[in-house]
Amino acid sequence: MCLCCSERIGMRQSQVDKLYAGLKDLSEERRGKLEERFRLFQLNREVDDLEQWIAEREVVAGSHELGQDYEHVTVSAKNEF
């Protein structure tokens, strides 16, 4: 193999290495953004679930049903909470 071919291969290898490093940096940046969005999605889902749970408890708390006796009240409380 001649010296000029070896130099060209070395230069091309250097270019490929730089392109690969740039691609790797971009993929790591994208991964970070995706992970951040996923955490935000999870938080929003938890907030939605909590809001739904609170709304259900507000209905129970706002109910004027007091129960007929202690046993009825404790059974109702277990079922509703």
C-alpha positions in Angstrom: 0.0 0.0 0.0 1.4 3.4 -0.9 2.0 6.2 1.6 -0.6 8.5 0.0 -3.3 5.8 0.2 -2.4 5.3 3.9 -2.7 9.1 4.5 -6.0 9.3 2.8 -7.3 6.4 4.8 -6.1 8.0 8.0 -7.8 11.3 7.0 -11.0 9.6 6.1 -10.9 7.6 9.4 -10.4 10.9 11.3 -13.4 12.4 9.5 -15.6 9.4 10.3 -14.5 9.6 13.9 -15.5 13.2 14.1 -18.8 12.6 12.5 -19.5 9.7 14.9 -18.6 11.8 17.9 -21.0 14.5 16.7 -23.7 12.0 16.2 -23.1 10.5 19.6 -23.4 13.9 21.2 -26.7 14.6 19.4 -28.1 11.3 20.4 -27.2 11.8 24.1 -28.8 15.3 24.0 -31.9 13.8 22.4 -32.0 11.0 25.0 -31.8 13.6 27.8 -34.7 15.5 26.4 -36.8 12.4 25.9 -36.1 11.3 29.5 -37.1 14.8 30.7 -40.3 14.6 28.7 -41.1 11.2 30.1 -40.6 12.4 33.7 -43.0 15.3 33.0 -45.5 12.9 31.5 -45.3 10.7 34.6 -45.7 13.7 36.8 -48.8 14.9 34.9 -50.3 11.4 35.0 -49.8 11.3 38.8 -51.3 14.7 39.2 -54.3 13.6 37.1 -54.7 10.5 39.2 -54.5 12.5 42.4 -57.0 15.0 41.2 -59.4 12.2 40.4 -58.9 10.6 43.8 -59.5 14.0 45.5 -62.7 14.5 43.5 -64.0 11.1 44.5 -63.2 11.8 48.2 -65.0 15.2 47.9 -68.1 13.5 46.8 -68.0 11.1 49.7 -67.2 13.9 52.2 -70.0 16.0 50.8 -72.5 13.3 51.1 -75.3 13.8 53.7 -75.6 10.0 54.2 -74.7 9.4 57.8 -75.6 5.8 58.0 -78.1 4.0 60.1 -75.8 2.7 62.9 -72.2 2.3 63.8 -71.8 -0.9 61.8 -73.3 0.7 58.6 -71.0 3.7 58.9 -67.8 1.6 59.3 -68.7 -0.6 56.4 -69.5 2.4 54.2 -66.3 4.1 55.3 -64.2 1.1 54.3 -65.9 0.8 50.9 -65.5 4.5 50.1 -62.0 5.1 51.4 
